Amino acid sequence: MAKFKVDTEKVAEYVSQLTELRETYSVCNKKPVSDAAQGKTYKEVEEISEKMESAKEAFLELIDRTIEFLDVSKASFDASDQAEAASVTKK
């Protein structure tokens, strides 16, 4: 069985950074604004805006899932460390 050395404090720091990134990125809502909401160029800009919104939602989901993975991994690493420490003290 392979053994990994994991700095759980760093994991927590990265989760914090990702959470901050998510909060910052989730409020970025730029939509095309025009008094002349017509014409081919406006429609193209509107389509690009919709695609960017879709990409933003996918990116936010990626951040959420990464945070979830790191939280579960950290909990697993902590539990493993505690079990290992308990087995050492019993010997």
C-alpha positions in Angstrom: 0.0 0.0 0.0 1.4 3.4 -1.0 1.8 6.1 1.7 1.3 9.8 1.0 2.4 12.7 3.0 -0.3 15.3 2.9 -0.2 18.8 4.4 -3.8 19.1 5.5 -3.2 22.7 6.5 -2.3 23.5 2.9 -5.4 21.6 1.7 -7.5 23.8 4.0 -5.7 26.9 2.7 -6.4 25.9 -0.9 -10.1 25.2 -0.1 -10.3 28.7 1.4 -8.7 30.2 -1.8 -11.1 28.3 -4.0 -14.1 29.4 -1.9 -12.9 33.0 -2.3 -12.4 32.6 -6.0 -15.9 31.2 -6.3 -17.4 34.1 -4.4 -15.6 36.6 -6.5 -16.3 34.9 -9.8 -20.0 34.2 -9.1 -20.8 38.0 -8.9 -19.3 38.7 -12.3 -22.4 39.3 -14.4 -21.6 41.4 -17.5 -24.4 41.4 -20.0 -24.4 43.4 -23.3 -26.2 46.7 -22.8 -27.4 48.7 -25.7 -30.1 51.2 -26.4 -30.2 49.8 -29.9 -30.9 46.2 -29.1 -31.1 45.1 -32.6 -29.0 44.1 -35.5 -26.6 41.3 -36.3 -23.7 42.5 -34.2 -25.9 42.9 -31.1 -27.3 39.4 -31.6 -23.8 38.0 -31.9 -22.7 39.8 -28.7 -25.8 38.4 -27.0 -25.0 34.9 -28.1 -21.4 35.2 -26.9 -22.7 36.5 -23.6 -24.9 33.5 -23.2 -22.0 31.2 -24.0 -19.9 33.0 -21.4 -22.6 32.5 -18.8 -22.7 28.8 -19.6 -18.9 28.6 -19.3 -19.1 30.5 -16.0 -21.7 28.1 -14.6 -19.5 25.1 -15.6 -16.5 26.7 -14.0 -18.4 27.4 -10.8 -19.5 23.7 -10.7 -15.9 22.7 -11.2 -14.8 24.8 -8.2 -17.7 23.4 -6.1 -16.7 19.8 -6.9 -13.0 20.5 -6.3 -13.8 22.0 -2.9 -16.0 19.0 -2.1 -13.3 16.6 -3.2 -10.6 18.3 -1.1 -12.9 18.5 2.0 -13.7 14.8 1.7 -10.0 14.0 1.1 -8.9 16.1 4.0 -11.4 14.3 6.3 -10.1 11.0 5.1 -6.4 12.0 5.6 -7.2 13.2 9.1 -9.0 10.0 10.0 -6.2 8.0 8.6 -3.6 10.0 10.6 -5.6 9.5 13.8 -5.9 5.8 13.2 -2.2 5.5 12.5 -1.4 7.5 15.7 -3.7 5.3 17.7 -2.0 2.2 16.4 1.5 3.6 17.2 0.5 4.4 20.8 -0.9 0.9 21.3 2.4 -0.8 20.3 
